[in-house]
Amino acid sequence: MTIKKKKKLYEGKAKILYSTGNSYSLIQHFKDEATAFNAKKKEVIEGKGVLNNFLSEFFMQKLNSVNVPTHFIRRLNMREQLVEKCDIIPLEVVVRNIAAGSLSKRLGIEEGKRLPRPLVEFYYKDDSLNDPLVTESQISTFEWATETELGEIFEIALRTNDFLCGLLSAVNLTLVDFKIEIGRSFRSEGEKLIIADEISPDTCRLWDSKTKKRLDKDVFRLNEGSISIAYTEVADRFDLLPKNVRSAVR
């Protein structure tokens, strides 16, 4: 069945969402733009959108296969995928296994220190406020999510972490931390929570398990090399890229 792209509904730093003419699905387009520090640093990197489309498809499909629900339906082409429409909860859910990034800066913890257990944090999605860290009490007070939903979000986040850690470890990658967004699906009876947005090196910190080489957006943040090379290496470890895709990301 051919899916027709219609009205642009939203454009963010890395993706564009389009309507499809039905009430339950959207087209998600992956852009080539790389941004960091709340878009204070940005650059167009040819092929980045293609890589993230294939990588996010892979991770979302794998999660769906183990009954961790996501918005992913199917990939449409090299830069676009069909996703389930949902009501996004205005939170970034971050799971940390190893100290890095803002956690190290905020608490003075040495980068690379493994945490005694996975740490789940919540950030309020608002670029104008620099996505501030928020507490469970604040989330309930301002009704961004109910207490029942918070419990479900914790479960989804930790199940996702367990699964991705094992999947990545098999190809000698360490999942340092990652960010997901959660949406309310209305397709089933009652509201169901699903993972939305994307899962890719844009939203995960990935280190080579032996060398600790960064293979994620920190390469761009810290001027440590090429995002295209880093993301392609992640894709290659899972043998994801057909020949025509490889030519598009060179």
Buried (B, 14 or more C-beta within 10 A) or exposed (E): EEBEBEEEEEEEBBBBBBBBEEEEBBBBBBBBBBBBEEEEEEEEBEBBBBBBBBBBBBBBEBBBEEEBBBBBBEBBEBBBBBBBBBEBBBBBBBBBBBBBBBBBEEEEBEEEEEEEEBBBBBBBBEEEEEBEBBEBEEBBEEEBBEEEBBEBBBEBBBBBBBBBBEBBEEEEBBBBBBBBBBBBBBEEEEBBBBBBBBBBBBBBBBBBEEEEBBBBBBBBBEEEEEBBEBBBBBBEBBEBBEEEBBEBBE
